[in-house]
């Protein structure tokens, strides 16, 4: 659990430290005092909650507070269904890539917590994306979810690079709920 001083919170919020002290003393910003001193400490989750409640930008805390999802797909209906079930208001930040090349670039710059790869873009390309990501030390902890087409033919491949599979068609809400569980076990979502 990361804890901030009033000075650190003041820098994050771009206000004077005295303003942060007033928020704390009035009870609007939760935290605790160090025993035997007047020093205040604000736990990360209380700060994030305070910033959201007051419509303030999260700044550097955004990466910690948001679950970042990269969707690798070309099916616009699928993408829109997932965007609807993974809204920003529920702490999801979604990015989309249409190809393996795009997925690699997005993964490097976006640094997602989870990558959802639609195998409808092509089994070989989708497997290549998953395997390449797993080879990189930057993405060993990234959750990889494969969306498999239900075209009647059995799909056999090495699933060691993939955390979970969903067979299409599937309930986007069910996938969103599963993502929340997987990501919150990986990082603290407020």
Order of alpha helices (4+ residues) and beta strands (2+ residues): beta-alpha-alpha-beta-beta-alpha-alpha-beta-alpha-beta-alpha-beta-alpha-beta-beta-alpha
